[in-house]
Amino acid sequence: MFVISGITGQVGGVVARRLLAGGEDVRAVVRSEEKGVRWARQGCELALAEMDDADALARACAGAQGVFVLLPPAFDPSPGFPEARSRIAALRIALERARPARVVCLSTIGAQATQPNLLLQLQIMERELGLLPMPVAFLRAAWFIENAAWDVEPARTTGVIPGFLQPLDKPVPMVATADIGRVAADLLREEWQGRRVVELEGPRRVSPNDLAAAFGHLLGRPVRMKPVPRDTWESLFRSQGMNNPSPRMQMLDGFNEGWIDFEASPADTLKGTVTLDTVLQSLIERAH
């Protein structure tokens, strides 16, 4: 039995589908039966649990051969990340009680960075869950290509995409969620000892200009990136409803300044196979 959290999201869904296709038994951790209906129809056992409920999570993980952990994203966290800390503490307690054979956690590029930024939530997760007694793998994924979903509308309507990753010609490690889910599913079925880190990116690195060019090719119109000035970020993010934009801004600074990166050299990171054009075409079709 494999236990999958975050199954209603893009990555967790891929993990579950690959395991089901391989004939594995899958238990879906969901917040309500309503959210689990489509997975129950596909053959999953359902376990109801909030991600900060250690007792419910322990029951969900009981008897598991492997558990996939996906910390719910918090893009506008309170100072000090209390939301993430509460969930991580509950996960650690639950996994210590349930003692699955192994755990695979979705982490992030730059989880080792010491500077304050949004991704420190996953550094905290790695530190705490890395103390578990069973084998644990942290899958550090690059920037999701699917983040470009926000760029489809401006690319189509104006041909100008606001760019926060700068400079515009700087290649950035990016990866498709399909590759992340595939690798996570494979890891769940592997055996290893102790703590393990796997760093994953796509088949090639992508600059903001590359992203615009790919959109232009797929949409059949000129598309360009326009850098958003750094001194406008805070007011812009607050106007969009954020209460604490600093961690997000610091994360973007980390990518732009280069201190959010993989620990391994580019030659030593694991490479996915899903191309930029494949993901963007899917996002364009979905937007229709």
Order of alpha helices (4+ residues) and beta strands (2+ residues): beta-alpha-beta-alpha-beta-alpha-beta-alpha-beta-alpha-beta-beta-alpha-beta-beta-alpha-beta-alpha-beta-alpha-alpha-beta-alpha
